[in-house]
Amino acid sequence: MRSLSVTADGAVFSFVAHGQRWEEPAKKCTVCHGDGERMAERPVVDYVNGGFLSEVNVTCEDCEGYGYVPDHGQEEE
């Protein structure tokens, strides 16, 4: 199980598995900017005009809707 605690000092993910609990620091998601949702394009079929793309809100895949991702410190590219 995973939960998120956000305070004025920062955010922390809490994980519980096999009777053990551990915490991991978190940072705001760079894809959705902490909203947990992002805009995506969805195709709409229109047999007369050929169709078009409609913008819809979808759950962010990177943060799974939490708005935060685990902070692993400095990552090498």
C-alpha positions as CSV (number, residue, x, y, z in Angstrom):
1,M,0.0,0.0,0.0
2,R,1.2,3.5,-0.8
3,S,0.1,6.8,0.6
4,L,1.3,10.4,0.3
5,S,1.8,12.9,3.1
6,V,2.2,16.6,2.1
7,T,3.4,19.2,4.7
8,A,4.8,22.7,4.5
9,D,8.3,21.1,4.7
10,G,7.8,18.8,1.8
11,A,6.1,15.5,0.7
12,V,6.8,11.9,1.8
13,F,5.5,8.6,0.3
14,S,4.7,5.9,2.9
15,F,4.9,2.3,1.8
16,V,3.6,-0.7,3.7
17,A,4.3,-4.2,2.6
18,H,4.8,-7.6,4.4
19,G,4.2,-5.9,7.8
20,Q,7.0,-3.3,7.3
21,R,6.7,0.4,6.7
22,W,9.2,2.7,5.1
23,E,9.1,6.3,3.8
24,E,10.6,7.9,0.7
25,P,10.9,11.7,0.0
26,A,8.8,13.0,-2.9
27,K,8.9,15.9,-5.3
28,K,6.3,17.5,-7.5
29,C,5.7,15.7,-10.8
30,T,7.3,17.5,-13.8
31,V,4.8,16.2,-16.2
32,C,1.5,17.4,-14.6
33,H,3.1,20.0,-12.3
34,G,1.5,18.5,-9.2
35,D,-2.1,18.4,-10.5
36,G,-2.3,14.6,-11.0
37,E,-3.9,15.1,-14.4
38,R,-2.6,16.3,-17.8
39,M,-4.1,17.1,-21.1
40,A,-4.2,14.5,-23.8
41,E,-5.6,14.2,-27.3
42,R,-8.4,11.7,-28.0
43,P,-9.5,10.9,-31.6
44,V,-13.1,11.5,-32.4
45,V,-14.6,9.7,-35.5
46,D,-16.5,11.9,-37.9
47,Y,-17.3,10.1,-41.1
48,V,-18.3,13.2,-43.0
49,N,-15.3,15.5,-42.2
50,G,-12.7,12.8,-41.5
51,G,-12.5,13.2,-37.8
52,F,-10.6,15.4,-35.3
53,L,-8.7,15.3,-32.1
54,S,-10.4,16.4,-28.9
55,E,-8.4,17.5,-25.7
56,V,-9.4,15.6,-22.5
57,N,-8.0,15.4,-19.0
58,V,-6.4,12.1,-18.2
59,T,-4.6,10.8,-15.1
60,C,-0.9,11.4,-15.2
61,E,1.0,8.1,-15.9
62,D,4.2,9.3,-14.2
63,C,2.8,10.1,-10.8
64,E,-0.4,7.9,-11.0
65,G,-2.6,10.8,-10.1
66,Y,-0.7,11.7,-6.8
67,G,0.9,14.8,-8.2
68,Y,4.2,13.8,-6.7
69,V,6.9,11.3,-7.7
70,P,9.6,9.7,-5.5
71,D,12.7,11.9,-5.1
72,H,15.8,9.9,-5.8
73,G,18.1,12.9,-5.5
74,Q,20.5,13.8,-8.3
75,E,19.9,11.5,-11.3
76,E,22.5,11.1,-14.0
77,E,21.4,11.5,-17.6
